[in-house]
């Protein structure tokens, strides 16, 4: 069938149409949202509730032992980012070293193209770690990663699976390290089962009436009932409990553990993640006891705020893993390595180890004075090594019942007055001190004054 093509000549001309303007959504002007309350609402909407924050304020800037929030409020920092800032916020040498490295390269992955800062930091760690023997160091990113690798290395070196940890110890939030961590809430709650061949021994505790002799008997009984000694690769212990309450391991306990490990061919791992790098007045807390471990896990204050961690150990033990068995994409980041070298140099050459001992003695004296004036029946214990110090609170001296509620109240009142504090302990009833070792005497005294006022308010609030 034939069709007739239509042409423009047969169509009626259309009127010209005005060009359409694109539709643009009209957004009302709103002020930039930067206040603490608004940021907290955004945080709650975007971040899972399992990631807790102790303070409902948001950091804007920080310097040495001071921090300012987004609303301009000033705080004295006695928490140090959970013992990460022994050299203070933004130590000039640490920042300069990191910036210099950033101008060269920020990442190659040491497993692909190695770089000198990793080697230099490993050499430094080998040199400062206790023990008159050849050492090697692995660099990773987090404390839990360091602990996991220490376990891997110990198992490879001994050919044994078992790991013994202690009540109240904290070793991380990964599944293996949670199996080693000796505290349920909030870390282990509802996330089991945990890996096998991880055993728990009692930690000596004055509060629980467990002596060193009792703890060692418990360990020996563990060998008889659950942990066959010749199948145990390592015993891991924090020389000062961190999350467990800032309780130092009695030196005789540490000596006995070394002897037990030697007798059974077990490796001794010192978890120095929170206690290391000057917090206790020595580079590593275990040095106070004179005991030399086979492996040391490190992190936190090693790099003055930059994320890096590691395992230091006997060279023959560290070499147990096959090539490729150790590492990680970001492990030993070059910027963090440069920062760590500068932070360690500051600890060694700016008198910060001695400063830690001075601060520890001063805090002990001042806490005792404050407790006597403000709450003589509530401040049950002052303990620790160097500036790694805690104050434990109870409802009363007669029962010595732990008072975690009082500690929460002290922290809240202190924050309102401009002091950042953190609790710890199995019952949450201890306040721990992690102030930068670089803090001035004036800042320390100002912080202690705020603490005393917060303690008075918290005690009065309880109506006691």
Buried (B, 14 or more C-beta within 10 A) or exposed (E): EEEEEEEEEEEEEEEEEEEEEEEEEEEEEEEEEEBBEBBBEEEEEEEEEEEEEBBEBBBEEBEBBBBBBBEEBEBBBBBBBBBBBBBBBBBEBBBEBBEEBEEEEEEEBBBEEEBEBBBBBBBBBBEBBBBEEEBBBBBBBBBBBBBBBBBBBBBBBBEBBBBBBBBBBBBBBBBBBBBBBBBEEEBBEEEEEBBEBBBBBBBBBEBEEBEBEBBBEBBEEBBEEEBEBEBBBBBBBBBBBBBBBBBBBBBEBBBBBBEBBEEBEBBBBBBBBBBBBBBBBBBBBBBBBEBBBBBBBBBBBBBBBBBBBBBBBBEEBBBBBEEEEBBBEBBBBBBBBBBBBBBBBBBBEBEBBEBBBBBBBBBBEBBBEBBEEBBEEBBBBBBBBBBBBBBBBBBEEEEBEBBBBBBBBBBBBBBEBBBBBBBBBBBBBBBBBBBBBBBEEEBBEBBBBBBBBBBBBBBEBEEE
